[in-house]
């Protein structure tokens, strides 16, 4: 029962006041003892309780921070000596309180006023109590006849978080993402509480054990959070959306990264909460010979970065009509890729394709350097960027001979 309902005109007096009234009326100690019961035995009693909140439902479902009060009411016929005790086994959960005994009058179907004894239970679960179900037991007894007792147990279930990814909206981890240097890798991560309790969730980079955090990745940026009608202090979200943005840097070409994230509830601290987490992992490959222009960057900036000329880059990207107006994050092809054959050397490749060893090393950071020389093996994939415009200095560096033109 969520909250104590209004009791209309029902009178609620303290036990001492009603005992005094009973004495004045000559009722104290003269009534014959009847069986003690909780006030839910007859249809009339249940109807009364539905209007006046004198008994709880069998199970009360809560979330963390949600407050509930309900009454436990006992009845002993015309007598006034019914009492209610909390059984120490299982006892009360932390943050749960029970008032002293109080009494109320009710008029039964014979139009007689009788006394009811009740105690009020109040409970607001805290974060560590998420996911725990409590059993509260009470014993009603006749203070005169100690053998006349009745027992009632009530269940309070505090919903635990069930953090999960909404896979209809989250970037699927089942495919390999291939991207060039400077090109944004965008992963949409939408989390929710699959238990339906609207607990808020968050996303954490890496695995639960702290591994699988890729260096030089961008931050997780919080996006829109869809709010729900609050019940407690930690349950006001329907979904939480995050976006992982990563811009691979020059030097990471030909590298493969396995990047993981997990979602957990925001109120959880410690291993017990992390055991509820769900992990997703992504496979990202940084491609060779692919490059995205940054904000404010031109094709000439890209050419200087890779020791080539802008005409070569323009020629390798026939889809670009105007090299002076290229939108940011447009992915450029830097040049052709070449598979190293048996017997190939870097010097021989430079001569064949009209480039330099320096340019090849610049575009292929995965080439091993031994004794100040690049080492290549058959099967290696090389990114090549032949120059379009030649001068004598560049031709000499490439191992080529340029014919002398006389006028």
N, C-alpha and C positions, 0 to 999 in steps of 0.2 A: 504494500500500500504506500503510495508516494505521498507522504505528508499526512498529517492528522486532519480529518475532515471536521467541518463544523457540526456541533451537536445540537443546534437549534435551542430549544428552551430547556434542555436537560440540565439539571442542577448538579454541580460538582463541588463537593465539600470535602474538607480534610477529615480523616478518620476520627480525630478527637472531637470535632464538631458534631459528627453524626452519632458518635457514642453518647455524647451529652444529650442530644435530641432523643435518642432511644431511651435513655434513663428517664428523661422528663415524661416520655410517653408511657413509661412502665414496661418497655419491651426488652430491656437488657436482661439477659440470662433467663428469660421465661419461655422462649420459643424452643420447640423441639428441634434438635439438629437434623438436617437433611443431608443428602449426599452433595459433596463439593463437586462442581463442574466448572469448566471454562464456558464462557458465554457464547457458545456456538452449537448448542445441543438441539435446539428446536428451530423451526422455520420462523417463529416469532422473534426469537433471539437474533437469528441471522439477519432478519429484516431490520431490526433495531440497530444492529452493528453496522449495516451498510449505510445507514443514515448518520450514525454518530461515531463511527470510527473506533469501536471498542475492541476489535480483533483484527489481526493482520491476515493477509493471504498466506497460504502455505509456503510460497516461495516469493521472496522479494529480490528483484534484479536491479543491481546498481552499477554505476561506473565510478571511477575514481573522482572524488570531489563532490559527488551527488549526495545530498542530505536527505535522510528519511527519518520520520518519527511514526511510531504506531503504538497502540495500547494492547496490553495483555489483561483481560478482564475475567474475574472469577465470580462464581455465584454459589450461594449456599441457602437458597430458599428464603425464608423469612428471617433467618439469623443474620448477624452482622459480623461474625467472627471469622470470615474467610480471610486467609492471608495468601500471599504469592511470594515464593522464593525463587531466586535464580540458581539453577543447579551448577555446582562448580565444575562438573564434568558434563559438557565440554567448556563451560564458562562463557565469558564474553570476549569478543575480539577487541584489540586495541582500538581506541577512539570511539568505543560504544559505551553509552551510559544508560542507567535505568533509574528512574525516580523512586522515591519512597512511595509506600502505598497511599492511595487516595481512594475516595469513595464517591459514588454517584447514585442518584435515585432514578428508578425507572418505574413506570406504571405498566403492569402486566395486563393480560387480557381480562383479568377479573377487576381491573380498575384499582388494584391495590398498589400502594407505593412500596417498593422493596429496595434493598441496598445492594449495590455492586461494588466489588473491590477491583481496582485497576492500578497498573504501573505503566509508565510511558518509557518506551525504548527509543533512544536517539543514536544515530550512527552516520558518520561521514567517513568513508574509506579513504585511506591515504595511498600514495603511489606504491609502496611495497606490498599492499594488500591486493593489487590487481591480479586477477586470475584465481583467487582463493574463494572457496565456498565454505561458509560458516554455518554451524548448527547451534541454535540457541534453545535451551530447554528450561522450562519453568514448572514449578510444582505448586499447585493450589492445595491448601489444607485448612482444616477446621482447627482453630486454636484450642477449642474445648476437647474435641475428640481427635487426638493425634493420629488415629488410624484411618481417618477419613481424608484421603488425598486423591489428587488427579494430576496427571502430567501432560504437558503440551510442548511440542518442539516445533520451532520455526526455522526455515532455511533462508539465509541471506547469501546470494551469489554475486560476487564482485567480478564483472566481466574483465577479462584480460585482453591486452592488445593482440591483434593478429596482423602485423604489418606485412604488406605485400605490394608487388608492382602490378599496376593495371596493364596487362600485356596487350590490350587493345590500343593503348595510347603510347606505351613505352617502346623505344627503339629496340628492335629484335636483336638479341645477342647471338643469333644463330648463323649470321653471315660475316664474312671477312670484309672489313672496311679498308679500301685502298685509297690513299690520299697523298698529295704532293706536299712539298715543303711550303709552309706559309698558308696552306689551304685549311679552312676551319673544319675540324671534325666535330659534328654536333650530335649529341646523344640526348634524346628526350627521355626523362625518367619521371614517370607519374606514379606516386605511391598512394596507398589507401589502407584503411583498416578493414580487412576482409571479414572481421567478426561482426561488423555492423554497429559497433559502439561509437564510431566516429572519433576514435582517438587520433590525435595528430601524429604524423610520421615524418621522418627525415631521411636523408641519404648520406652515407659516409663513404669516403674514398678508400678502396682497398678491401682486403679480406678481414674477417674477424680477428685473425691472428696478427694483423698488422702488415702482412705481405701483399704483394701484387699492387703496390702503389707505384705507378710509373713516374719517374722523375720528369720535371719540366712540363707537367700537364697543367692545363688551366684549372681554375677553381670551379666548384659546383655553384652555379648561380641559382638562387631561389627565384622561382617565377610566381605565377598566380596560385593562390591557395583558396580553394572553394570552401566557404564556411558553412557550418550547419548550426541549427538551433542548439545552444549549449544546454547540457544537463548537469555536468560537473565542471571541474576546473581544467580538465585536460581532454575534453572530448568535443571540440568545436570545429573539427575539420572533416570535410567529405573526401577531398583529395588534396595532395600537395604536389606541385610540379617543379621539377628541377631540370636544368639543362647543363650538360657537360660540354664545354667548348675547349678544344685543344688545337693549337696551331703548331704543327711539327716544325722544328727548326732546322736550318741548314747544318749538315753534319749527321743528321739522323736518317739519311737516305739508305735504303736497302735494309733498314732495321724493322723487326717485327716486335710488337708490344701486345702483351695480354694485360688488359686493364679491367679491374673488378670494382664493383660498388655493392654496398648492401644497404637495405632499408631497415630501420628500427623505429620503435615508438619513442616520441620525444620525452615521455615521462620516465622512461626506463633508464636505470643506472645499474651497471654490473652485469655479471654473467647470466643471471636468470632472465634478464630482458634480452640480452644478445642472442640467447638460444632461440628466440622467436624470429630472429632476423632472416631475411631472404637475400641471397647473393646472386648477382648477374655478372658475367664476365664477357668482355668484348675482345676481338682479335683485330688489331690495326696494323696495316703494313704501310710503311712510308715508301712510296714509289720513287724510282729514279727518273730523271728527265722530266719531272713535273714540278711546276712552280706557280704559286699564286701571288699576284701583285698585292701588296698591302695598301692601306689607305694612303693616298697621296703619292704612291710609287708609280713610276713610268717604266716603259719597256727599256729605256736606256739605263735606269737604275738596275734592273734585272740583268742586263747585259754586263754591266760593270761588276756585279756581284759574282758572275760566273766566268769572267775573263773572256768574253766574246763580244760581238758587235750586235747592235740592235737590228740590223738588216737580216742577220742570220736568224734571230728569234722571230722576226716578222715573217720570214720565208718559211719557217717551220710551223707557223700558225696561219694557214691560209684563210681561216674563218674570220680573222681580224681585218676589217676593211680600213680602219683609220688607226694607225699606231699611236696617234696623239690623244686618242680618247678611248682608253681601255678601262672599264669599270673595276673597282677594287674587288679583289678575290676572284678575278678571272683566272682560270687555270691555263697556264701556257705549257706547251711542249717545248722543252729546251733543245731537243735535237733527236736524232735517231739513236737506237740502242744497237749495240753490236755484241755478238757472242764470240768470245775469244776462242780461236782455233789453236790446235797444237802447233807449236813453233812460233806463235806470234810474240812480238816484243812491243813494249810501249813505243819505242822509237819507230818501229816499222808501221805501227798503227797510225802514228801522227803523220808520217809521210803519205800513207795511203789515203787518209781522210782529210788532210789539210788542217790539222790542229796542232796543239803543242802538248808536251807532257804535263806542263803546269795546268793547262785547261782541263786535261783528262783527270788529273788528281783532284782538282777543284770540284768537278762534277761527280766524282766517285770517291767519297770519303771512306768507303769500305776497303779500298786498296791498301794492302799492307805495305809498310815502308821498312825495308831492310837495308842497312848500310847506305842510307840516304837515297835509295832507289826504290821505285815502286815495283811490287811483285805481282804478277798476274798469272792465273792458271787457266788452262783450257776449260771452257764452260762458263767462265765469268761473264756477267752481263755488264757492258760498259755504256755509259751515257756519253755520246760524242757530240761536239758542237763545232763543226767546221766553220771557219771564217769565210765570209762572203767577200769582204774588202781586204785586200792584201797590200802590205808594203814590204819593202826589202828586209826590214828588221824582223817582222813577224815570219816571213818566209824562211829566213835563215834559222829562226828558232824552231820552225817545224821541220827543218831538214830538207827544204825544197830550194830549188834554184829558179829565180824569176828571170825571164828574158829581159835583156836591156833594150829599151825602146829608144831609138834615136829619131830626132825630128830634124 
